[in-house]
Amino acid sequence: MLRDRISATEGLPALSVPEDTRPATTLLDQLKDLELQFIEDRVSNIKPGTLQYVSWDEVALRVRIPSWQKAVAAQAVVLEGVTAESIPNQIPKFPEIGSRIPDPKGMLLTPNQRTQRAGQLFAGALVLALIKNRWELNAQPGAFQLRRGTDELNPFVAVAELMAGKRSRDDWVRQCKVLGISQLSLSPAPCDIEWRTPGL
């Protein structure tokens, strides 16, 4: 009987086994090659050998930052004169701004989705401005923060909270003053930027 077997195990001495904290991926040889092959086998329009492996430590530098730069450069006009502190003043304009941002290829976004894209544009612009001012970006699976010393900020969460009314304008202004970013410009600058990400 299963009940008897379970009862019998309760009398067995407890074994003390050291905890193995290594990630499961350490059990696989040539992990990069296996991951690339996994994708190539499942996506029909990818030519074998054309994909480039990007580690999580490189995603911010090689994928996210260029994407934000491209979006910000394309919408530079709406970011002119905007500072970190004044982001709440722009939120009423987000529906109009979002309507002028082209939809992703092959997609037809709803008005609400376009408004959210406008919010992401301003959040991305704030990320770039913070990085230019020596904030360090930490982007890992399930984690996204910008840090400078003991200060931390997630611009995407902050802008989303402002849009949803979960954070007041006064609260945001106070936080900007505490962080010393009140007059930080969101306008893209043509100068070269030294990007700072952990481990790179």
Residue pairs with C-beta under 8 A, 6 or more apart in sequence:
25 31
28 34
32 53
35 53
36 51
36 53
39 46
39 51
40 46
40 48
40 51
54 62
54 63
56 139
56 140
56 141
57 140
57 197
57 198
57 199
57 200
58 200
59 139
60 137
60 139
60 195
60 197
61 195
61 197
61 200
64 139
65 128
65 131
65 137
65 195
67 124
68 124
68 125
68 127
68 128
69 128
69 188
71 121
71 124
72 79
72 121
72 124
72 125
72 128
72 186
72 188
73 188
74 101
75 97
75 101
75 121
76 187
76 188
78 90
78 93
78 97
78 121
79 121
79 122
79 125
79 186
79 187
79 188
80 187
81 187
82 90
82 122
82 125
82 185
82 186
82 187
83 182
83 183
83 184
83 185
83 186
84 126
84 129
84 176
84 181
84 182
84 183
84 184
84 186
85 172
85 173
85 176
85 177
85 181
85 182
85 183
87 122
87 126
87 159
87 162
87 172
87 186
88 162
88 169
88 172
88 173
90 97
90 122
91 119
91 162
91 163
93 118
94 115
94 118
94 119
94 122
94 163
95 111
95 114
95 115
95 118
97 118
97 121
98 111
98 113
98 114
98 115
98 116
98 117
98 118
99 111
99 114
101 114
101 117
101 118
101 121
103 109
103 114
109 117
115 163
116 163
119 159
119 160
119 163
120 156
120 159
122 159
122 186
123 155
123 156
123 158
123 159
123 160
124 155
124 156
125 186
125 187
125 188
126 155
126 158
126 159
126 184
126 186
127 137
127 146
127 155
127 156
128 188
128 193
129 181
129 184
129 185
129 186
130 146
130 148
130 153
130 155
130 181
130 184
131 137
131 146
131 193
131 195
131 196
132 189
132 193
133 148
133 181
133 184
134 148
134 196
135 146
135 147
135 148
135 153
135 196
136 146
136 147
136 148
136 196
136 197
136 198
137 145
137 146
137 195
137 196
137 197
137 198
138 144
138 145
138 146
138 147
138 197
138 198
139 197
144 154
144 156
145 152
145 153
145 154
146 152
146 153
146 154
146 155
148 179
151 179
153 175
153 179
158 167
158 172
158 175
161 167
162 169
162 172
173 182
176 182
176 184
